């Protein structure tokens, strides 16, 4: 992969418009970027630690080194009881990383092989946000969210439209069965006209782009998004945390991004900081 050797700080991958004939062709996927986690630390060219914020999903984020490790070809993110509340008042601390400002793309296929620990209040997630724009108008793509001890995962899209009274059509999400105590492959295929979600190769649902008569905001998915991988604890959706079941971990084996070579050429630009 020649462009990876250039070590750019930002990849913006955008597929140019396809011809009508190519639009009906079966995708021909080519690997264009990946992280196999074969080193001994998180690659700073691709990833930054997620900082704490007010939303539920990031209100226990911490840069504590004990929450992050890379070993035996796996990324491990942890959530645990905070033993030093004098330094940090949060009762729990969690680790998360994102490619914001470093790796972003528009269209393609993302696959992530991951294993999730279970605990009351555990909320690991693999998802995507846009490089520009505010939530929910600019969109959100949830490749995987898992709660507590469930034997299934959620896959969802968010936008101004899905959060509106008419946002129930088309359906914004679905669940898929997982091997709860083993690795699973979570996938989204991102096309100009639809998002196709899969777990272990089995399609869970498709979110289509619908005609322009639909109220604005139904399809904010024509711009670069970046990846987030985080191990969160607690919140209004997942519920209270049981400290006796911590620590909890999420193991990531690999993350792979593909382009569809049946479309026109991939446009790549880079910017060094």
C-alpha positions as CSV (number, residue, x, y, z in Angstrom):
1,X,0.0,0.0,0.0
2,X,2.2,2.8,-1.3
3,X,0.3,5.7,0.2
4,X,0.8,4.3,3.8
5,X,4.6,4.5,3.4
6,X,4.3,8.3,3.1
7,X,3.0,8.4,6.7
8,X,0.6,11.3,6.2
9,X,-1.1,12.8,9.2
10,X,-4.5,12.8,7.4
11,X,-6.1,10.4,4.9
12,X,-9.3,11.6,3.3
13,X,-10.6,8.8,1.2
14,X,-13.4,9.8,-1.2
15,X,-14.9,7.8,-4.1
16,X,-15.7,9.9,-7.1
17,X,-19.1,9.5,-8.8
18,X,-19.6,6.1,-10.4
19,X,-21.1,5.6,-13.9
20,X,-24.7,4.1,-14.0
21,X,-23.3,0.8,-15.2
22,X,-20.8,0.6,-12.3
23,X,-23.4,1.5,-9.8
24,X,-25.0,-1.9,-10.4
25,X,-21.8,-3.9,-10.4
26,X,-21.0,-6.1,-7.4
27,X,-18.4,-4.4,-5.2
28,X,-14.8,-5.5,-5.7
29,X,-13.1,-4.7,-2.4
30,X,-9.4,-3.8,-2.1
31,X,-7.7,-3.2,1.2
32,X,-6.4,0.4,1.4
33,X,-5.7,0.9,5.1
34,X,-5.5,-1.3,8.3
35,X,-4.2,-1.5,11.8
36,X,-3.3,-5.1,12.8
37,X,-1.9,-4.0,16.2
38,X,1.3,-5.9,15.7
39,X,3.5,-3.5,17.7
40,X,3.8,-2.8,21.4
41,X,1.9,0.5,21.6
42,X,-0.9,2.4,20.0
43,X,0.3,4.0,16.7
44,X,0.2,7.8,17.1
45,X,0.0,8.3,13.3
46,X,-3.5,6.9,13.4
47,X,-4.9,7.2,16.9
48,X,-5.4,9.7,19.7
49,X,-6.8,9.0,23.1
50,X,-10.4,10.3,23.6
51,X,-10.7,13.1,26.1
52,X,-13.4,13.3,28.7
53,X,-16.6,15.1,27.9
54,X,-20.1,15.6,29.2
55,X,-22.0,13.0,27.1
56,X,-22.6,9.6,28.7
57,X,-20.3,7.9,26.2
58,X,-17.2,9.9,27.2
59,X,-17.8,11.1,30.8
60,X,-15.4,8.6,32.3
61,X,-12.7,8.7,29.6
62,X,-9.2,8.9,30.9
63,X,-5.6,8.9,29.5
64,X,-4.4,6.6,32.4
65,X,-1.9,4.2,30.8
66,X,-3.4,1.2,32.6
67,X,-6.5,1.5,30.4
68,X,-4.5,0.9,27.1
69,X,-2.2,-1.8,25.9
70,X,-1.1,-3.5,22.7
71,X,0.3,-7.0,23.0
72,X,0.2,-10.3,21.1
73,X,-1.4,-8.6,18.1
74,X,-4.3,-7.1,20.0
75,X,-5.4,-3.7,21.2
76,X,-6.9,-3.9,24.7
77,X,-9.0,-1.1,26.1
78,X,-10.2,-1.3,29.7
79,X,-12.8,0.1,32.1
80,X,-12.2,-0.1,35.8
81,X,-12.8,1.3,39.2
82,X,-10.9,4.5,39.8
83,X,-8.6,4.0,42.8
84,X,-7.4,7.6,43.0
85,X,-10.4,9.8,43.3
86,X,-8.3,12.6,44.7
87,X,-6.6,13.0,41.4
88,X,-9.7,12.3,39.3
89,X,-13.2,12.4,41.0
90,X,-14.8,10.0,38.5
91,X,-15.7,6.7,40.2
92,X,-14.8,4.8,37.1
93,X,-12.2,5.4,34.3
94,X,-12.3,4.1,30.7
95,X,-10.1,4.0,27.7
96,X,-11.0,5.0,24.1
97,X,-9.1,6.0,21.0
98,X,-10.1,7.8,17.7
99,X,-8.6,8.6,14.3
100,X,-10.0,12.2,14.4
101,X,-7.8,14.5,12.3
102,X,-5.5,11.5,11.3
103,X,-7.5,8.9,9.4
104,X,-10.9,9.7,7.8
105,X,-12.7,8.4,4.7
106,X,-15.9,8.7,2.7
107,X,-17.4,5.4,1.4
108,X,-15.8,2.0,1.5
109,X,-16.1,-1.0,3.8
110,X,-14.9,-1.2,7.4
111,X,-14.4,-4.5,9.2
112,X,-13.4,-4.8,12.8
113,X,-12.6,-8.1,14.6
114,X,-13.3,-7.7,18.3
115,X,-14.0,-9.6,21.5
116,X,-16.1,-8.0,24.3
117,X,-16.0,-8.6,28.0
118,X,-19.4,-8.5,29.8
119,X,-20.3,-6.6,33.0
120,X,-23.3,-4.7,34.3
121,X,-22.8,-1.2,33.0
122,X,-20.3,-2.1,30.3
123,X,-20.8,-0.3,27.0
124,X,-18.1,-1.0,24.4
125,X,-18.6,0.7,21.0
126,X,-17.1,0.8,17.5
127,X,-18.4,3.8,15.6
128,X,-17.9,6.8,13.3
129,X,-18.4,10.5,13.4
130,X,-17.9,13.2,10.8
131,X,-14.7,15.4,10.8
132,X,-16.9,18.5,10.4
133,X,-20.4,19.3,11.6
134,X,-22.5,19.1,14.8
135,X,-24.5,16.2,16.2
136,X,-26.9,14.9,15.1
137,X,-27.2,17.0,11.9
138,X,-23.8,15.8,10.6
139,X,-24.6,12.1,11.2
140,X,-23.3,9.1,13.2
141,X,-22.6,5.5,12.1
142,X,-22.6,2.9,14.9
143,X,-20.8,-0.2,13.7
144,X,-21.3,-2.0,17.0
145,X,-22.6,-1.2,20.5
146,X,-22.9,-3.8,23.2
147,X,-24.7,-3.6,26.5
148,X,-24.1,-5.5,29.7
149,X,-24.4,-9.3,29.2
150,X,-26.4,-9.3,25.9
151,X,-25.8,-12.0,23.3
152,X,-26.5,-9.5,20.5
153,X,-25.1,-6.1,19.4
154,X,-26.7,-2.9,18.1
155,X,-25.9,-1.3,14.7
156,X,-27.5,2.1,14.1
157,X,-27.4,5.4,12.2
158,X,-28.2,8.8,13.7
159,X,-29.1,12.1,12.0
160,X,-31.4,15.0,12.5
161,X,-34.0,13.0,10.5
162,X,-33.8,9.8,12.6
163,X,-34.3,12.0,15.7
164,X,-37.4,13.6,14.2
165,X,-41.0,12.4,14.5
166,X,-40.8,11.0,10.9
167,X,-37.4,9.3,11.5
168,X,-38.8,5.8,11.9
169,X,-38.7,5.2,8.1
170,X,-36.4,3.8,6.9
171,X,-35.6,1.9,10.1
172,X,-32.4,3.5,11.6
173,X,-31.0,0.3,13.2
174,X,-31.2,-3.3,14.1
175,X,-29.5,-5.9,16.3
176,X,-27.5,-9.0,15.3
177,X,-26.6,-12.1,17.3
178,X,-22.9,-12.4,18.4
179,X,-20.7,-15.1,19.9
180,X,-20.7,-13.4,23.2
181,X,-17.5,-14.8,24.7
182,X,-15.5,-14.9,21.4
183,X,-14.3,-12.7,18.6
184,X,-16.8,-11.4,16.1
185,X,-16.4,-9.4,12.9
186,X,-18.4,-6.2,12.7
187,X,-18.9,-4.5,9.3
188,X,-20.4,-1.6,7.5
189,X,-20.4,-1.2,3.8
190,X,-20.7,2.5,3.0
191,X,-22.0,3.3,-0.5
192,X,-23.3,6.6,-2.0
193,X,-26.8,5.2,-1.9
194,X,-26.9,3.0,1.2
195,X,-25.2,1.7,4.4
196,X,-25.2,-2.1,4.7
197,X,-24.4,-3.6,8.2
198,X,-23.2,-7.1,8.9
199,X,-22.0,-9.2,11.8
200,X,-19.8,-12.3,11.0
201,X,-20.8,-11.9,7.3
202,X,-24.5,-12.0,8.0
203,X,-26.5,-8.8,7.0
204,X,-28.4,-7.2,9.8
205,X,-30.0,-4.3,8.0
206,X,-29.6,-1.8,5.2
207,X,-30.1,1.9,5.6
208,X,-31.0,3.4,2.2
209,X,-30.7,6.9,0.8
210,X,-34.3,7.9,0.0
211,X,-35.7,10.5,-2.5
212,X,-35.2,14.2,-2.0
213,X,-38.8,14.7,-1.0
214,X,-38.0,13.3,2.4
215,X,-37.3,16.1,4.9
216,X,-33.7,17.4,4.9
217,X,-31.2,15.5,7.0
218,X,-32.0,11.9,6.1
219,X,-28.7,11.3,4.4
220,X,-25.7,13.3,5.9
221,X,-23.3,10.6,4.8
222,X,-21.4,12.2,1.9
223,X,-18.4,13.5,3.8
224,X,-15.3,12.1,5.6
225,X,-15.9,10.3,8.9
226,X,-13.4,9.1,11.4
227,X,-13.3,6.0,13.7
228,X,-13.8,5.7,17.4
229,X,-13.1,2.6,19.5
230,X,-14.1,3.0,23.2
231,X,-14.8,1.0,26.3
232,X,-17.4,3.0,28.2
233,X,-19.0,2.4,31.6
234,X,-22.5,3.5,32.7
235,X,-25.0,5.9,31.3
236,X,-28.8,6.3,30.9
237,X,-29.0,3.6,28.2
238,X,-26.7,0.9,29.6
239,X,-27.6,1.5,33.3
240,X,-25.7,1.5,36.5
241,X,-22.2,-0.1,36.9
242,X,-21.5,-3.0,39.2
243,X,-18.0,-2.3,40.5
244,X,-17.6,-5.9,41.6
245,X,-17.6,-7.0,38.0
246,X,-14.7,-4.7,37.0
247,X,-12.3,-4.4,35.3
248,X,-13.8,-5.1,31.9
249,X,-11.9,-5.2,28.6
250,X,-12.5,-4.9,24.8
251,X,-9.9,-6.7,22.6
252,X,-9.5,-5.5,19.0
253,X,-7.7,-8.0,16.7
254,X,-7.7,-5.8,13.6
255,X,-9.4,-2.9,11.8
256,X,-9.5,-2.9,8.0
257,X,-10.7,-0.4,5.4
258,X,-11.5,-1.4,1.8
259,X,-12.3,0.6,-1.3
260,X,-14.6,-0.6,-4.1
261,X,-12.5,-0.9,-7.2
262,X,-15.6,-1.5,-9.4
263,X,-16.2,2.2,-8.9
264,X,-14.1,5.0,-10.3
265,X,-10.7,5.8,-8.9
266,X,-10.2,6.5,-5.2
267,X,-9.2,10.1,-4.5
268,X,-6.6,10.4,-1.8
269,X,-5.2,13.6,-0.2
270,X,-2.9,14.0,2.7
271,X,-1.8,16.7,5.0
272,X,1.2,16.7,7.3
273,X,1.0,18.5,10.6
